[in-house]
Amino acid sequence: MIEAIGLSKHYGGTVAVDNLSFTVRPGQVTGFLGPNGAGKSTTMRMILGLDAPTAGTVTVNGRLYASYRRPLFQLGALLDAKAVHGGRSAANHLRALAASNRIGRRRVTQVLEQVGLGSAAARRAGGFSLGMGQRLGIAAALLGDPPVLMFDEPVNGLDPEGVLWIRTLLRSLAAEGRTVFLSSHLMSEMALTADRLVIIGRGRLIVETSVADFLAAAEGNYIRVRSPQNTDLAALLTARGAQVTTQDDDSLRVTGLSSEAIGEVARSHQLALQELAERQVSLEERYMELTADTTDYHAAGPLAPAAP
């Protein structure tokens, strides 16, 4: 697994990461979220030993990543798909990486086929599209068949088929018992892929929790209820400790009771239900609610028309 303890990184007077601690465990996809400038990329670079922490430690399977003689067998990472010699073919790029960790050439062929680049193995990487470059970067991460995988914006540039493929791949890797650490700004994809979340802002940990618990704690969650006996039902639910308000369409907005409890109240008093639906905020809405105070870069409103 990946474990950060009191991790900090300062660049002169700028604090990029501030006393950050979290754990990324096997068998799950852990999403790494935060606004631009929150310190996500710096943290990932420190995990790989590309940046040295100012304070604290971060280990991969109990050791510093840089201490492994064959690190690709421990953690495979995609941080920058453009970090490829453009004059090399896809196969030769992977062969060079494989040779550095004493990985056989057969494995290069396997991962190229796995990511859908088997027919492009002899093509120069410099001529690849953004999506093909992402696939090549993912192939490099898979070379050592490692138990830990780390991806920064892996769906960037992929077409819909590619997005579905990487989503399925990440879930399958976690199902095999591997540790998968994923950073992305696409909340819709994170909602479909991640099991747990590590959210940071201005270099500090905001929350580390499961996706289910994160969404359940949102203030905007409620249960929508419609009944021909709305008034009677509202009184009964209020007596049970629920907070009930009547909405413009005469439906009831209920918080403080589960949908099962509401249904049981209606059944026991022989009240008809026309609708009983849980309304949960999206991951994007909950994320925006939680990180509003840590976002440093806010766009202005629409520009006024240019003067003649």
C-alpha positions in Angstrom: 0.0 0.0 0.0 0.9 3.7 -0.1 1.3 5.4 3.3 2.0 9.1 3.8 2.9 10.3 7.3 3.3 14.1 8.1 4.3 14.7 4.5 5.2 18.3 3.7 6.9 20.1 0.7 8.0 23.7 0.7 9.3 25.7 -2.3 10.9 28.7 -0.6 8.1 30.5 1.1 5.4 28.5 -0.8 3.9 25.5 1.0 2.8 23.0 -1.6 2.0 20.1 0.8 1.4 20.7 4.5 1.6 17.8 7.1 -0.4 15.4 4.9 -1.1 11.9 6.2 -3.2 9.3 4.4 -3.2 5.6 3.5 -4.1 4.0 0.1 -5.1 0.3 0.7 -5.2 -2.7 -1.6 -8.4 -4.0 -3.2 -9.9 -0.6 -3.8 -9.7 2.3 -6.2 -8.8 5.4 -4.2 -9.6 8.7 -5.8 -7.2 11.7 -5.1 -9.1 14.9 -5.4 -8.5 18.6 -4.8 -8.6 22.0 -6.6 -5.9 23.2 -8.9 -2.8 24.0 -6.9 -3.9 21.8 -4.0 -0.7 19.7 -4.0 -1.8 16.6 -5.8 0.9 16.4 -8.4 3.6 17.3 -5.8 2.3 14.5 -3.6 2.4 12.0 -6.4 5.9 13.1 -7.3 7.1 12.6 -3.7 5.6 9.1 -3.7 7.8 8.3 -6.7 10.9 10.0 -5.1 11.0 12.6 -7.9 10.6 15.4 -5.3 12.2 15.1 -1.8 9.8 15.9 1.1 10.7 18.9 3.3 9.3 16.8 6.2 7.5 13.5 6.7 7.7 10.3 4.8 5.8 8.4 2.1 6.3 4.7 1.5 5.3 2.1 -1.0 4.8 -1.3 0.6 6.7 -0.2 3.6 9.8 1.2 1.9 10.8 4.4 0.0 10.1 3.9 -3.6 13.6 5.0 -4.6 15.1 2.2 -2.4 13.8 -0.5 -4.7 16.3 -1.9 -7.2 13.5 -2.9 -9.6 10.8 -0.4 -8.7 8.4 -1.2 -11.6 7.7 -4.5 -9.9 6.4 -2.5 -6.9 4.5 0.5 -8.3 3.6 1.5 -11.9 2.7 5.1 -12.5 1.4 7.4 -15.2 2.0 11.0 -14.4 2.8 12.6 -17.7 1.9 10.8 -20.9 4.2 13.2 -22.9 7.3 12.0 -21.1 8.3 9.8 -24.1 11.2 10.1 -26.6 9.2 11.0 -29.7 11.6 9.3 -32.0 11.2 5.9 -30.4 8.5 3.5 -31.4 6.0 2.4 -28.8 7.7 -1.0 -28.5 11.2 0.5 -28.2 10.0 2.9 -25.5 8.7 0.1 -23.4 11.7 -2.1 -24.1 14.0 0.5 -22.7 11.9 0.8 -19.6 11.7 -3.0 -19.3 15.5 -3.4 -19.7 16.0 -1.0 -16.8 14.1 -3.4 -14.5 15.1 -6.7 -16.2 11.7 -7.4 -17.7 11.5 -9.6 -20.7 10.5 -8.5 -24.2 7.5 -10.8 -24.2 5.9 -8.6 -21.5 6.2 -5.5 -23.7 4.1 -7.3 -26.4 1.6 -8.3 -23.7 1.0 -4.8 -22.3 0.8 -3.3 -25.8 -2.0 -5.7 -26.7 -3.6 -5.1 -23.3 -4.0 -1.4 -23.9 -5.0 -1.7 -27.6 -1.7 -0.6 -29.2 -0.5 -3.9 -30.6 -1.0 -2.7 -34.2 0.9 0.5 -33.4 3.9 -1.1 -31.7 6.3 0.0 -34.5 4.9 3.5 -34.9 6.9 6.5 -33.4 5.4 7.7 -30.2 5.9 11.3 -31.3 3.2 10.9 -33.8 0.6 9.5 -31.4 -2.6 11.3 -30.6 -3.3 12.3 -27.0 -5.4 9.3 -26.4 -2.8 6.9 -27.8 -0.1 8.5 -25.7 -2.3 7.9 -22.6 -2.6 4.2 -23.6 1.2 4.0 -24.0 1.7 5.5 -20.5 -0.7 3.0 -19.0 1.1 0.2 -20.7 4.4 1.5 -19.1 2.7 1.4 -15.7 1.6 -2.2 -16.2 5.0 -3.4 -17.4 6.2 -4.9 -14.0 2.7 -6.3 -13.2 3.0 -4.3 -9.9 0.7 -4.6 -6.9 0.4 -0.8 -6.7 -0.7 1.5 -9.6 -0.9 5.3 -9.6 -2.5 7.3 -12.4 -2.8 11.1 -12.9 -5.7 12.0 -15.2 -5.6 8.6 -17.1 -8.8 9.3 -19.2 -7.4 12.6 -20.6 -7.7 12.5 -24.4 -9.5 9.1 -24.5 -12.6 8.6 -26.7 -15.8 7.2 -25.1 -14.6 3.6 -25.8 -11.3 4.4 -24.2 -12.9 5.9 -21.1 -15.0 2.8 -20.6 -12.0 0.6 -21.1 -9.8 2.4 -18.5 -12.7 2.5 -16.0 -13.2 -1.2 -16.4 -9.4 -1.8 -16.2 -9.0 0.1 -12.9 -11.9 -1.7 -11.3 -10.6 -5.1 -12.4 -7.1 -4.3 -11.1 -8.5 -3.4 -7.7 -10.7 -6.5 -7.8 -7.4 -8.5 -8.1 -6.3 -7.1 -4.8 -4.1 -4.4 -6.2 -3.8 -0.8 -4.8 -5.1 1.7 -7.3 -4.5 5.5 -6.7 -6.3 7.7 -9.2 -6.2 11.5 -9.6 -8.8 13.1 -11.8 -10.9 16.3 -12.2 -13.7 14.4 -13.9 -16.1 13.9 -11.1 -18.5 11.8 -13.2 -15.7 9.2 -13.8 -14.6 9.3 -10.2 -18.1 8.6 -9.1 -18.2 5.5 -11.3 -14.7 4.3 -10.5 -13.6 5.1 -7.0 -14.4 3.2 -3.7 -12.6 5.7 -1.4 -11.5 9.3 -1.6 -8.6 11.3 -0.3 -9.4 15.0 -0.8 -6.9 17.8 -0.1 -6.9 21.6 -0.3 -4.0 23.9 -0.1 -1.8 21.0 0.7 -3.8 19.8 3.7 -6.0 16.8 4.1 -9.7 17.7 4.0 -11.2 14.2 4.2 -10.3 10.6 3.8 -13.4 8.4 3.6 -15.4 6.0 1.4 -17.4 7.4 -1.5 -20.6 6.2 0.1 -20.0 7.9 3.4 -18.8 11.0 1.7 -22.1 11.3 -0.2 -24.2 10.3 2.7 -22.9 13.2 4.8 -24.0 15.9 2.3 -26.4 18.5 3.5 -28.5 18.4 0.3 -29.6 14.8 0.6 -33.3 14.3 1.2 -36.2 11.9 0.5 -39.0 13.0 -1.8 -42.5 11.7 -0.8 -45.9 12.2 -2.4 -49.1 10.9 -1.0 -52.8 11.7 -1.3 -52.7 12.2 2.5 -49.7 14.5 2.5 -50.9 16.5 5.6 -51.5 13.4 7.7 -48.3 11.8 6.6 -46.3 15.0 7.3 -47.7 15.1 10.8 -46.8 11.5 11.5 -43.2 11.9 10.2 -42.7 15.0 12.2 -43.8 13.2 15.3 -41.1 10.6 14.5 -38.4 13.3 14.5 -38.2 14.0 10.8 -37.8 17.4 9.3 -40.6 17.8 6.7 -41.3 20.7 4.3 -43.9 20.9 1.6 -42.4 21.7 -1.9 -44.0 23.8 -4.6 -45.4 20.7 -6.4 -47.0 19.5 -3.1 -44.5 16.8 -2.6 -42.8 16.4 0.8 -39.1 16.9 1.4 -38.1 14.7 4.3 -34.8 14.5 6.2 -33.9 12.7 9.4 -35.6 9.4 8.5 -34.7 6.6 6.1 -36.9 5.7 3.2 -37.6 2.4 4.9 -38.8 4.1 8.0 -41.1 6.5 6.0 -42.6 3.5 4.1 -43.3 1.7 7.4 -45.0 4.8 8.8 -47.2 5.0 5.8 -48.0 1.3 5.8 -48.8 1.1 9.5 -51.3 4.0 9.2 -52.7 2.8 5.8 -51.6 5.9 3.9 -51.0 5.5 0.2 -47.7 6.5 -1.3 -47.4 7.8 -4.9 -43.6 8.4 -4.7 -40.8 7.5 -2.3 -37.5 8.4 -3.7 -34.0 9.2 -2.2 -32.5 12.3 -3.7 -28.7 12.3 -3.1 -26.4 15.0 -4.2 -23.8 14.1 -6.9 -20.1 13.6 -6.1 -19.4 16.9 -8.0 -21.9 18.8 -5.8 -20.6 17.4 -2.6 -17.0 18.0 -3.7 -17.8 21.6 -4.5 -19.5 22.1 -1.2 -16.5 20.8 0.7 -13.7 22.5 -1.2 -15.3 25.9 -1.8 -13.0 27.6 0.8 -9.8 26.0 -0.5 -10.2 26.9 -4.2 -7.6 29.6 -5.1 -8.5 30.2 -8.7 -12.1 31.3 -9.5 -13.1 32.3 -13.0 -15.0 35.6 -13.5 -18.4 35.9 -15.0 -19.2 36.4 -18.7 -17.2 39.2 -20.3 -19.0 42.4 -21.3 -19.3 43.0 -25.1 -16.2 44.6 -26.5 -16.5 48.3 -27.2 -16.6 49.3 -30.9 
